[in-house]
């Protein structure tokens, strides 16, 4: 995480009242960006407490994963959907980090992710980084890693093709759009490890599947689990 951004954020919170990142109500710094009422109202999935859940089942027949989960439901018209869009496109990188800390604490306490060795965020292409100035999945992973007391590896998985955004593409187009877009740097660093692959939003699972396949092709003995910040309520198994 950028030390300059952290310093600027801390200075801003000293000079100006802090507000909940969801509803805007005043909060203290100890609340990590979200007020008590919004924490109560958040549409959590609870998928991280059960091995058999719709996220993990989504990858059956597509890619070999150990565990899979998502933190909240991505519901149209909700404040939480707006929050994720602000995190992804609006420059509000701190939202991803704060949500990651909360999510990471839940994963830590679930017991299903105890043998994770490292968190790897889904990378953006360098040209997209230049436009957005940051990768929201990296900040999400760093927040999670802080709660889980684990390292983050943002270098081993590389997106070498600047594919168009997935958001407005239909199911079949999404799969073609991400085919072969990832490669692995220094695969020896990942040998024998259990990776937690982190992304912001899970819809069809095409992007995560492409990354998992690239990892397994380069590092066959590597185990992979996935964690997304948000997922549709209507996600279905791949079969």
GUVEXRO-505174 format. One record per residue (C-alpha): residue number from 1; residue in one letter; x, y, z. Coordinates in pm, 1 decimal, padded with zeros to 6 digits, m for minus. Layout:
N
+-----+------+----------+----------+----------+
:  nr : rest :       xx :       yy :       zz :
+-----+------+----------+----------+----------+
: NUM :    a :        X :        Y :        Z :
...
+-----+------+----------+----------+----------+
END
This chain:
239
+-----+------+----------+----------+----------+
:  nr : rest :       xx :       yy :       zz :
+-----+------+----------+----------+----------+
:   1 :    x :  00000.0 :  00000.0 :  00000.0 :
:   2 :    x :  00117.1 :  00352.1 : m00075.9 :
:   3 :    x :  00264.3 :  00515.5 :  00235.3 :
:   4 :    x :  00183.2 :  00857.9 :  00088.2 :
:   5 :    x : m00183.1 :  00765.6 :  00041.9 :
:   6 :    x : m00198.7 :  00634.4 :  00398.7 :
:   7 :    x : m00043.6 :  00954.1 :  00530.6 :
:   8 :    x : m00286.9 :  01171.7 :  00334.0 :
:   9 :    x : m00581.3 :  00963.9 :  00453.3 :
:  10 :    x : m00472.7 :  00990.4 :  00816.3 :
:  11 :    x : m00427.1 :  01367.6 :  00781.8 :
:  12 :    x : m00773.0 :  01405.0 :  00627.8 :
:  13 :    x : m00937.4 :  01209.0 :  00910.1 :
:  14 :    x : m00774.4 :  01441.5 :  01162.6 :
:  15 :    x : m00884.2 :  01760.9 :  00984.3 :
:  16 :    x : m01233.9 :  01655.7 :  00877.2 :
:  17 :    x : m01506.4 :  01446.8 :  01043.2 :
:  18 :    x : m01508.5 :  01085.0 :  00933.1 :
:  19 :    x : m01822.3 :  00943.0 :  00772.7 :
:  20 :    x : m01948.5 :  00591.2 :  00708.6 :
:  21 :    x : m01842.4 :  00483.4 :  00358.2 :
:  22 :    x : m02193.5 :  00345.8 :  00299.3 :
:  23 :    x : m02439.2 :  00597.6 :  00448.0 :
:  24 :    x : m02217.6 :  00894.7 :  00536.6 :
:  25 :    x : m02309.7 :  00906.9 :  00907.0 :
:  26 :    x : m02030.4 :  01017.2 :  01145.5 :
:  27 :    x : m01811.1 :  00736.8 :  01279.8 :
:  28 :    x : m01492.2 :  00690.7 :  01478.6 :
:  29 :    x : m01171.8 :  00557.1 :  01327.3 :
:  30 :    x : m01208.1 :  00237.0 :  01527.5 :
:  31 :    x : m01511.2 :  00147.3 :  01313.9 :
:  32 :    x : m01284.4 :  00113.8 :  01006.6 :
:  33 :    x : m01508.2 :  00309.0 :  00772.9 :
:  34 :    x : m01850.1 :  00148.9 :  00837.4 :
:  35 :    x : m02103.4 :  00248.0 :  01102.5 :
:  36 :    x : m02276.9 :  00003.5 :  01334.5 :
:  37 :    x : m02612.7 :  00023.0 :  01153.0 :
:  38 :    x : m02459.5 : m00049.0 :  00812.1 :
:  39 :    x : m02264.7 : m00339.8 :  00957.4 :
:  40 :    x : m02595.1 : m00476.3 :  01082.5 :
:  41 :    x : m02765.5 : m00423.2 :  00744.1 :
:  42 :    x : m02485.7 : m00553.8 :  00519.4 :
:  43 :    x : m02607.2 : m00835.1 :  00288.8 :
:  44 :    x : m02338.4 : m01086.6 :  00384.6 :
:  45 :    x : m02335.0 : m01429.3 :  00220.6 :
:  46 :    x : m02182.9 : m01630.6 :  00508.2 :
:  47 :    x : m02034.2 : m01854.4 :  00236.2 :
:  48 :    x : m01697.1 : m01856.9 :  00414.5 :
:  49 :    x : m01828.0 : m02071.0 :  00700.7 :
:  50 :    x : m01921.3 : m02371.6 :  00481.9 :
:  51 :    x : m01707.7 : m02572.1 :  00240.4 :
:  52 :    x : m02008.4 : m02649.1 :  00020.7 :
:  53 :    x : m02145.3 : m02316.6 : m00097.8 :
:  54 :    x : m02250.0 : m02162.0 : m00433.2 :
:  55 :    x : m01915.2 : m01989.4 : m00494.4 :
:  56 :    x : m01704.7 : m02303.0 : m00457.2 :
:  57 :    x : m01961.7 : m02505.2 : m00654.5 :
:  58 :    x : m01946.9 : m02249.4 : m00936.0 :
:  59 :    x : m01595.8 : m02372.2 : m01020.5 :
:  60 :    x : m01684.0 : m02743.1 : m01033.6 :
:  61 :    x : m01573.1 : m02867.8 : m01373.4 :
:  62 :    x : m01405.8 : m02534.8 : m01455.0 :
:  63 :    x : m01103.1 : m02516.8 : m01227.5 :
:  64 :    x : m00968.5 : m02708.1 : m00929.9 :
:  65 :    x : m01006.5 : m02503.6 : m00610.6 :
:  66 :    x : m00990.2 : m02589.8 : m00241.1 :
:  67 :    x : m01225.9 : m02328.9 : m00094.7 :
:  68 :    x : m01433.1 : m02047.8 : m00240.7 :
:  69 :    x : m01632.1 : m01764.3 : m00089.8 :
:  70 :    x : m01767.6 : m01412.6 : m00136.6 :
:  71 :    x : m01836.0 : m01157.2 :  00134.5 :
:  72 :    x : m02151.5 : m00970.8 :  00025.7 :
:  73 :    x : m02425.9 : m00998.9 : m00232.9 :
:  74 :    x : m02399.1 : m00765.1 : m00531.7 :
:  75 :    x : m02762.3 : m00644.8 : m00548.7 :
:  76 :    x : m02887.6 : m00394.9 : m00805.7 :
:  77 :    x : m02991.4 : m00056.5 : m00668.0 :
:  78 :    x : m02842.9 : m00111.3 : m00321.7 :
:  79 :    x : m02604.4 :  00118.8 : m00139.4 :
:  80 :    x : m02357.9 : m00168.6 : m00127.6 :
:  81 :    x : m02353.9 : m00196.3 : m00509.1 :
:  82 :    x : m02286.4 :  00177.6 : m00524.0 :
:  83 :    x : m02008.6 :  00129.8 : m00269.7 :
:  84 :    x : m01835.9 : m00132.0 : m00486.3 :
:  85 :    x : m01861.1 :  00091.2 : m00793.3 :
:  86 :    x : m01702.8 :  00376.9 : m00596.8 :
:  87 :    x : m01427.7 :  00140.3 : m00486.5 :
:  88 :    x : m01367.5 :  00014.5 : m00840.5 :
:  89 :    x : m01411.3 :  00323.9 : m01055.4 :
:  90 :    x : m01440.8 :  00626.3 : m00829.5 :
:  91 :    x : m01094.7 :  00641.5 : m00678.4 :
:  92 :    x : m01210.3 :  00533.7 : m00331.4 :
:  93 :    x : m00929.6 :  00283.0 : m00280.1 :
:  94 :    x : m00959.5 :  00301.1 :  00099.0 :
:  95 :    x : m01302.8 :  00133.6 :  00080.1 :
:  96 :    x : m01142.3 : m00180.6 : m00062.5 :
:  97 :    x : m00885.2 : m00189.8 :  00216.3 :
:  98 :    x : m01140.9 : m00137.5 :  00494.8 :
:  99 :    x : m01377.8 : m00399.7 :  00352.6 :
: 100 :    x : m01081.9 : m00633.3 :  00312.7 :
: 101 :    x : m00991.9 : m00604.9 :  00680.7 :
: 102 :    x : m01346.1 : m00699.1 :  00777.5 :
: 103 :    x : m01364.2 : m00985.8 :  00527.6 :
: 104 :    x : m01021.0 : m01115.9 :  00625.2 :
: 105 :    x : m01122.5 : m01134.3 :  00989.9 :
: 106 :    x : m01422.0 : m01349.9 :  00894.4 :
: 107 :    x : m01204.9 : m01582.0 :  00684.5 :
: 108 :    x : m00953.5 : m01609.3 :  00969.2 :
: 109 :    x : m01223.1 : m01704.7 :  01217.4 :
: 110 :    x : m01397.2 : m01955.6 :  00988.6 :
: 111 :    x : m01121.8 : m02217.8 :  01018.3 :
: 112 :    x : m01144.8 : m02314.4 :  00649.9 :
: 113 :    x : m00859.1 : m02088.2 :  00543.4 :
: 114 :    x : m00606.5 : m02169.9 :  00815.2 :
: 115 :    x : m00345.3 : m02316.6 :  00580.0 :
: 116 :    x : m00338.9 : m02030.5 :  00327.8 :
: 117 :    x :  00021.4 : m01925.0 :  00259.8 :
: 118 :    x : m00021.1 : m01610.0 :  00051.5 :
: 119 :    x : m00287.3 : m01382.4 : m00097.8 :
: 120 :    x : m00268.3 : m01293.4 : m00466.9 :
: 121 :    x : m00494.7 : m01020.6 : m00608.0 :
: 122 :    x : m00623.9 : m01053.9 : m00964.2 :
: 123 :    x : m00397.1 : m00812.8 : m01153.2 :
: 124 :    x : m00494.9 : m00534.4 : m01389.7 :
: 125 :    x : m00304.7 : m00463.8 : m01709.4 :
: 126 :    x : m00044.9 : m00183.3 : m01662.9 :
: 127 :    x : m00234.3 :  00044.5 : m01906.3 :
: 128 :    x : m00548.0 :  00010.4 : m01694.8 :
: 129 :    x : m00347.6 :  00087.5 : m01382.7 :
: 130 :    x : m00230.7 :  00410.4 : m01547.4 :
: 131 :    x : m00591.9 :  00514.5 : m01607.9 :
: 132 :    x : m00728.6 :  00419.5 : m01263.4 :
: 133 :    x : m00402.2 :  00479.5 : m01068.7 :
: 134 :    x : m00465.9 :  00171.1 : m00852.0 :
: 135 :    x : m00594.7 : m00187.0 : m00850.4 :
: 136 :    x : m00888.8 : m00224.5 : m00612.3 :
: 137 :    x : m00823.2 : m00599.0 : m00577.8 :
: 138 :    x : m00473.9 : m00524.5 : m00446.2 :
: 139 :    x : m00609.6 : m00300.5 : m00171.1 :
: 140 :    x : m00877.5 : m00558.1 : m00092.8 :
: 141 :    x : m00611.6 : m00829.2 : m00061.6 :
: 142 :    x : m00391.2 : m00608.1 :  00154.8 :
: 143 :    x : m00678.2 : m00540.1 :  00393.5 :
: 144 :    x : m00757.9 : m00910.5 :  00414.4 :
: 145 :    x : m00392.9 : m00999.7 :  00464.3 :
: 146 :    x : m00364.9 : m00755.0 :  00752.1 :
: 147 :    x : m00643.5 : m00937.2 :  00939.9 :
: 148 :    x : m00512.9 : m01281.7 :  00844.1 :
: 149 :    x : m00147.0 : m01199.8 :  00922.9 :
: 150 :    x : m00037.2 : m01323.2 :  00579.9 :
: 151 :    x :  00173.8 : m01181.9 :  00295.2 :
: 152 :    x :  00042.8 : m01044.5 : m00034.5 :
: 153 :    x :  00210.0 : m01132.2 : m00364.6 :
: 154 :    x :  00120.1 : m00880.0 : m00636.7 :
: 155 :    x :  00395.9 : m00981.7 : m00878.1 :
: 156 :    x :  00368.8 : m01353.2 : m00951.3 :
: 157 :    x :  00049.8 : m01339.6 : m01160.2 :
: 158 :    x :  00062.5 : m01102.8 : m01456.5 :
: 159 :    x : m00211.3 : m00985.9 : m01692.8 :
: 160 :    x : m00018.9 : m00960.1 : m02018.3 :
: 161 :    x : m00313.7 : m00868.4 : m02243.3 :
: 162 :    x : m00524.2 : m00556.3 : m02193.0 :
: 163 :    x : m00861.8 : m00717.9 : m02253.0 :
: 164 :    x : m01181.1 : m00506.2 : m02257.2 :
: 165 :    x : m01383.9 : m00479.8 : m01935.9 :
: 166 :    x : m01612.9 : m00771.5 : m01856.6 :
: 167 :    x : m01902.6 : m00571.2 : m01710.4 :
: 168 :    x : m02114.4 : m00526.7 : m02025.3 :
: 169 :    x : m02037.8 : m00857.1 : m02191.3 :
: 170 :    x : m02266.9 : m01158.7 : m02204.0 :
: 171 :    x : m02170.1 : m01495.3 : m02056.8 :
: 172 :    x : m02009.0 : m01654.4 : m02362.9 :
: 173 :    x : m01831.1 : m01330.9 : m02451.5 :
: 174 :    x : m01682.9 : m01309.7 : m02100.7 :
: 175 :    x : m01509.8 : m01646.4 : m02138.7 :
: 176 :    x : m01360.4 : m01558.9 : m02477.8 :
: 177 :    x : m01252.5 : m01218.5 : m02347.2 :
: 178 :    x : m01027.6 : m01362.3 : m02074.0 :
: 179 :    x : m00883.4 : m01664.8 : m02251.7 :
: 180 :    x : m00505.1 : m01674.6 : m02210.9 :
: 181 :    x : m00472.4 : m01328.0 : m02055.1 :
: 182 :    x : m00264.7 : m01435.1 : m01751.9 :
: 183 :    x :  00089.8 : m01562.2 : m01715.4 :
: 184 :    x :  00304.3 : m01656.7 : m01414.1 :
: 185 :    x :  00632.9 : m01496.3 : m01317.2 :
: 186 :    x :  00885.1 : m01696.0 : m01114.1 :
: 187 :    x :  00664.1 : m02004.3 : m01065.8 :
: 188 :    x :  00917.9 : m02148.2 : m00821.6 :
: 189 :    x :  00793.1 : m01895.9 : m00563.8 :
: 190 :    x :  00449.8 : m02060.1 : m00564.5 :
: 191 :    x :  00548.9 : m02427.0 : m00555.4 :
: 192 :    x :  00374.6 : m02622.5 : m00282.9 :
: 193 :    x :  00181.7 : m02319.6 : m00159.1 :
: 194 :    x : m00186.3 : m02268.3 : m00092.3 :
: 195 :    x : m00286.6 : m01943.0 : m00263.9 :
: 196 :    x : m00590.7 : m01732.1 : m00187.1 :
: 197 :    x : m00680.2 : m01562.6 : m00515.8 :
: 198 :    x : m00864.7 : m01234.2 : m00449.8 :
: 199 :    x : m01104.1 : m01044.7 : m00678.6 :
: 200 :    x : m01362.0 : m00772.1 : m00625.5 :
: 201 :    x : m01674.1 : m00907.0 : m00800.9 :
: 202 :    x : m01762.7 : m01262.2 : m00907.0 :
: 203 :    x : m02023.5 : m01304.7 : m01181.7 :
: 204 :    x : m01957.0 : m01591.3 : m01424.4 :
: 205 :    x : m01620.2 : m01675.2 : m01269.1 :
: 206 :    x : m01447.2 : m01641.6 : m01606.6 :
: 207 :    x : m01165.1 : m01413.2 : m01492.6 :
: 208 :    x : m01085.3 : m01616.6 : m01181.3 :
: 209 :    x : m01099.6 : m01941.0 : m01381.2 :
: 210 :    x : m00850.6 : m01804.1 : m01634.4 :
: 211 :    x : m00612.4 : m01709.1 : m01352.4 :
: 212 :    x : m00649.8 : m02045.0 : m01175.4 :
: 213 :    x : m00580.4 : m02236.7 : m01496.3 :
: 214 :    x : m00269.7 : m02027.4 : m01563.6 :
: 215 :    x : m00141.2 : m02092.7 : m01210.6 :
: 216 :    x : m00202.0 : m02467.5 : m01229.2 :
: 217 :    x : m00041.3 : m02490.0 : m01574.2 :
: 218 :    x :  00276.2 : m02324.8 : m01442.6 :
: 219 :    x :  00273.0 : m02468.9 : m01089.4 :
: 220 :    x :  00088.8 : m02804.0 : m01083.3 :
: 221 :    x :  00149.0 : m02865.8 : m00712.1 :
: 222 :    x :  00002.6 : m02528.9 : m00609.2 :
: 223 :    x : m00337.1 : m02528.9 : m00437.1 :
: 224 :    x : m00576.8 : m02240.9 : m00500.1 :
: 225 :    x : m00874.7 : m02101.4 : m00310.1 :
: 226 :    x : m01075.4 : m01796.8 : m00418.3 :
: 227 :    x : m01230.8 : m01503.8 : m00231.4 :
: 228 :    x : m01441.3 : m01232.4 : m00394.0 :
: 229 :    x : m01572.9 : m00923.5 : m00222.2 :
: 230 :    x : m01914.5 : m00948.2 : m00389.4 :
: 231 :    x : m02122.9 : m01200.4 : m00580.7 :
: 232 :    x : m02466.8 : m01216.4 : m00740.7 :
: 233 :    x : m02743.4 : m01378.3 : m00536.2 :
: 234 :    x : m02824.9 : m01587.8 : m00843.3 :
: 235 :    x : m02486.4 : m01749.2 : m00901.2 :
: 236 :    x : m02530.9 : m02105.6 : m01022.3 :
: 237 :    x : m02305.0 : m02411.5 : m01041.8 :
: 238 :    x : m02113.3 : m02452.7 : m01368.1 :
: 239 :    x : m02278.0 : m02788.2 : m01431.7 :
+-----+------+----------+----------+----------+
END
